[in-house]
Amino acid sequence: LDTMRRGGLWAPSNCEQGVCGTCMVKRVRGNVALRQNHVLSEQDLAAGLTLACQGVPCDSICEIELEG
C-alpha cells in the first residue's frame, strides 16, 4: 500500500491493520509475506489474495492487481 501510494497509485484502504480486507489484492507474480492477517482464510491465500496494507514483497519482482 505504501509503495503504491509513493508511486502515485490509488488503492482502496481503510484500517491499514490487516483487519478489514478493504485493501485486498490478487498476487499475480512473486511472493508476499503478510505482517498481520485477520481477514484472509487459507483458501483466500491459496487463491493468491493478499492484503496491500500488510504485504511485504519477498521477491525482487512482485506483481499484484486490484480486485473488482
N, C-alpha and C positions, 0 to 999 in steps of 0.2 A: 504494500500500500504506500509506504513512504517512497519507494523507488518510482512507482507510477506517478505520484504527486510531483516528485522532483523533476520528472521527465515531462511535466505539463499535461499528464493524462488525468482525466476524471475517472474515479472509481467509486461505486457506492460503498458507504461505510456507516456505521452507527456507533457501536460500543467500543470498538477497537481493542477488545479484550478476549476475543475468541468465544464469545457467548451468544451473540445474536444471529450470526450467519449472513448478515447483510452483505458482507464483502466476499461471499463465496465465488470462487473462480474455478475454471477447469484447467488442470495441468495438462499441457499438450506435449511438452518435451522437457526433459530434465527432472530432477527430484527436488522436492520441497520438504523441509522439516518444519513442523509446527511447534512453536514455543508453548502455546496453550490451545486447547481444543475442547470446548464444552458442548459442541453442537453437531459435529460430523460423526456419523457412525462408521464402523469398519467397512460397511458396504459403500458408503459415500467415498471414503478414502480409496478403496479398491477401484472405484469408477473414475478416479483421477480428480475428484473435487478436493479443494483446499481452501484455506482462508487467507486472503491477501493481507489482512492486518497482522497475522501471526506467522506467516510463511517466511522461511529463510531459505534462499536457494542453496542447494547442496552441490550443484554442478556449475561449471563456468558458463554454460548456456542453459537458460531456463525460459520456457515459453508458456504463457497462460492465455486464456481467453475469458472474457466476461460472460457469465451466463445470462440468458434472457435476451 
